Amino acid sequence: MGRWEPNTRLKLIDAAVELFAADGYESTTVAQIAARAGVSKMTFFRHFSDKREVLFAGQAEQEQMMREAVAAAPAGAGAFEPAAAAVVSVAQMFPDERREPTARILAVIGSHDDLRERAAFKRAHLTRMLEESLIARGVPAAAAGVAADLVSRALHEAMARWARPGAPDNLAETTRQVLDELTDAVAELASESSRADRSIVAGTPSRGAR
């Protein structure tokens, strides 16, 4: 799924989001979602196992796009470039017109403990998959883990920003911006660590030794 298209699956997602916003997540049934989308319950279950999974649609497609982006990175690329390309590829799956429905989905997830847990599990799974893809390229495990964690955080933050009223429409550009911010933060941390190491070598007494 390179882009969202006007198909049955998307109709079910939009119908569910509308009902969740109007009637509440708990009160909405699969039958109501199917009826709003103009399909049968049987058709609903061809696409989703239950109403919760409507909120997490596209995970398999996201995984595939991330794997492809990592595999397509230049042979000499390290850990960060392929990882960043992977999350930008996911961001590009969300055209501007999907911002409002995505904001509604995030609001529903954020208001229920079990949905937040499911979202955290999804994020952890995608991060681990990305880490393994980097390792398969020959990236050292430590670097792969750090890069995967960093870009996963960037995509999570970019999605949250993109869903806010008045935010820029382009999720991919927002993701790139957050990636830049996080890499700047990492560089500053590395600089702080270097200064601390030089201080230790110079014999500056630690707080406990004073």
C-alpha positions in Angstrom: 0.0 0.0 0.0 2.1 2.9 -1.3 -0.8 5.4 -0.7 -4.2 5.3 0.8 -6.9 4.5 -1.9 -10.7 4.7 -1.9 -11.2 1.0 -1.3 -13.2 -1.1 1.1 -10.5 -1.2 3.7 -10.3 2.6 3.7 -14.0 2.9 3.9 -14.1 0.7 7.0 -11.3 2.7 8.6 -13.1 6.0 8.0 -16.4 4.6 9.1 -14.9 3.4 12.3 -13.1 6.7 13.0 -16.4 8.6 12.5 -18.3 6.3 14.9 -15.5 6.3 17.5 -15.5 10.1 17.5 -19.3 10.4 17.6 -20.4 7.5 19.9 -17.2 6.5 21.7 -14.9 3.5 21.1 -16.5 1.2 23.6 -20.0 1.8 22.4 -19.2 1.2 18.7 -19.8 -2.3 17.3 -18.4 -4.1 14.3 -21.9 -4.2 12.9 -22.3 -0.5 13.1 -18.9 0.1 11.4 -19.8 -2.3 8.6 -23.2 -0.6 8.1 -21.7 2.8 8.0 -19.2 1.6 5.4 -22.0 0.0 3.4 -20.6 -3.6 3.6 -21.5 -6.7 5.6 -19.9 -7.9 8.8 -18.4 -10.7 6.9 -16.6 -8.2 4.7 -15.4 -6.4 7.8 -13.8 -9.6 9.1 -12.0 -10.2 5.8 -10.0 -7.0 6.5 -9.8 -6.8 10.3 -10.0 -9.3 13.2 -11.8 -6.9 15.5 -12.6 -3.2 15.8 -9.3 -2.5 17.7 -7.2 -3.5 14.7 -8.9 -0.9 12.5 -6.9 1.6 14.5 -3.6 -0.2 13.6 -4.2 -0.8 10.0 -1.2 -1.0 7.7 1.4 -2.5 9.9 2.4 -5.3 7.5 2.7 -2.7 4.7 4.8 -0.5 6.9 7.2 -3.3 7.7 7.6 -4.2 4.1 8.3 -0.6 3.1 10.9 -0.3 5.8 12.6 -3.5 4.8 12.7 -2.3 1.2 14.1 1.1 2.1 16.9 -0.5 4.2 17.7 -2.9 1.5 17.8 -0.1 -1.2 20.3 2.0 0.8 23.8 2.4 -0.8 26.3 -0.3 0.0 28.5 2.1 1.9 25.8 3.5 4.1 26.1 3.1 7.8 23.3 2.7 10.3 21.5 6.0 10.3 21.0 6.6 6.6 19.1 3.4 5.9 17.1 3.7 9.1 16.1 7.3 8.4 15.1 6.3 4.8 12.9 3.6 6.3 10.8 5.8 8.5 10.5 8.5 5.8 9.2 5.8 3.5 6.5 5.0 6.1 5.7 8.7 6.4 5.2 9.0 2.7 2.3 6.4 3.0 0.2 9.1 4.6 -0.9 11.8 2.1 -2.1 15.2 3.5 -5.8 14.3 3.3 -5.3 11.5 5.9 -4.1 14.0 8.6 -7.5 14.5 10.2 -8.5 10.8 10.3 -5.0 10.0 11.7 -5.5 12.7 14.4 -8.8 11.1 15.4 -7.2 7.6 15.5 -4.4 8.9 17.7 -7.0 10.6 20.0 -8.9 7.3 20.5 -5.7 5.3 21.1 -4.5 7.9 23.6 -7.7 7.7 25.7 -7.6 3.9 26.3 -5.0 2.0 28.3 -5.3 -1.2 26.2 -4.9 0.7 22.9 -1.9 2.6 24.2 -0.4 -0.8 25.1 -1.1 -2.1 21.6 0.4 1.0 20.1 3.5 0.6 22.2 3.8 -3.1 21.2 3.5 -2.1 17.5 6.2 0.6 17.8 8.5 -1.9 19.6 7.9 -4.5 17.0 8.7 -2.1 14.1 11.8 -0.9 15.9 13.0 -4.4 16.4 12.3 -5.4 12.8 14.3 -2.3 11.6 17.2 -3.2 13.9 17.3 -6.7 12.5 17.2 -5.4 8.9 20.2 -3.2 9.7 22.1 -6.0 11.3 21.4 -8.1 8.2 23.2 -5.4 6.2 26.3 -5.9 8.3 25.7 -3.0 10.7 27.1 -3.7 14.2 24.3 -4.6 16.6 24.9 -1.7 19.0 24.8 0.9 16.1 21.7 -0.9 14.6 19.9 -0.7 17.9 20.6 2.9 18.5 19.7 4.0 15.0 16.5 2.0 15.0 15.5 3.5 18.4 16.3 7.0 17.2 14.3 6.9 14.0 11.4 5.1 15.6 11.2 8.0 18.1 11.4 10.5 15.3 8.5 8.9 13.4 6.4 8.7 16.6 7.0 12.4 17.4 6.5 13.5 13.8 3.1 11.7 13.7 2.0 13.4 16.9 3.1 16.8 15.5 1.4 16.2 12.2 -1.9 15.4 13.9 -2.0 18.7 15.8 -4.3 21.5 14.4 -2.3 24.0 12.3 0.6 21.7 11.8 2.3 21.5 8.4 0.5 19.1 6.1 3.4 17.0 4.9 4.3 14.1 7.3 7.4 13.1 5.4 8.9 16.6 5.8 7.9 16.7 9.4 9.6 13.4 9.9 12.8 14.7 8.3 12.7 17.8 10.6 12.4 15.7 13.7 15.2 13.5 12.5 17.4 16.6 12.2 16.5 17.7 15.7 17.3 14.3 17.2 20.6 14.0 15.4 21.5 17.5 16.6 20.7 16.4 20.1 22.8 13.2 19.8 25.7 15.3 18.5 25.4 17.6 21.5 25.3 14.6 23.9 28.4 13.2 22.2 30.2 16.6 22.7 29.2 16.6 26.3 30.5 13.1 26.7 33.8 14.1 25.1 34.3 17.0 27.4 33.5 14.9 30.4 36.1 12.3 29.3 38.8 15.0 28.8 38.0 16.3 32.3 38.5 12.9 33.8 41.8 12.4 32.0 43.0 15.8 33.2 42.4 14.7 36.7 39.5 16.9 37.7 38.2 15.5 41.0 34.9 13.8 40.9 32.1 15.1 43.2 32.5 12.2 45.5 36.3 12.7 46.0 36.0 16.3 47.2 
